[in-house]
């Protein structure tokens, strides 16, 4: 499973699951429910990547990272640094979503526009994405603030004592995941829709690792982490 295949809900799927879900007689519950396990021996191109300076970030990128780090500070975890490689990966995924929509339009002239859905983040993939209406096209900073607030608010569904993956809280748990150190994201427009994709490294949301990676909210004065 490399993230190149989406199911009908915009979630990553393996080839077998994609085939199954293309059959209308099968139910979504028949996905294989693969659990991605953490492998500390994995090496990555992201480990060797140099950090990006704030001055080199776009308005959206800087605001998006600042929002993350302000919220991570409240949970007593280290700030994230920006990754151009993760950003390129995020852009590729956003382009994939748009291309899928365009292909569907060619196949069916009555194709419905991209679904407006809440943020998704599957187990251990380190990616969160959402599609939201933005008819007036607000500034990049406003969009970053809005998205981060939305993702962080999913934390109300999180139950720290369970130590298990909760889909509804996944955007929040990934934002404040202790072991994550790098972030890359993009904002793309498709008509009157805003597509936001974020990638994190190392990826969070691993089963049975929530207690050590998601700390309780700390009642501290808001400021950028690391300042």
JOCOR-V325891 format. One record per helix or strand of 2 or more residues. SS is the DSSP state (alpha for helix, beta for strand). FROM is the first residue (numbers start at 1). TO is the last residue. If there is no record, write none. Layout:
SS/FROM/TO
SS/FROM/TO
This chain:
alpha/15/21
alpha/28/30
alpha/45/48
alpha/54/56
alpha/59/74
beta/81/82
alpha/84/107
beta/117/120
beta/127/133
alpha/140/157
alpha/160/162
alpha/167/175
beta/182/190
beta/193/201
alpha/210/213
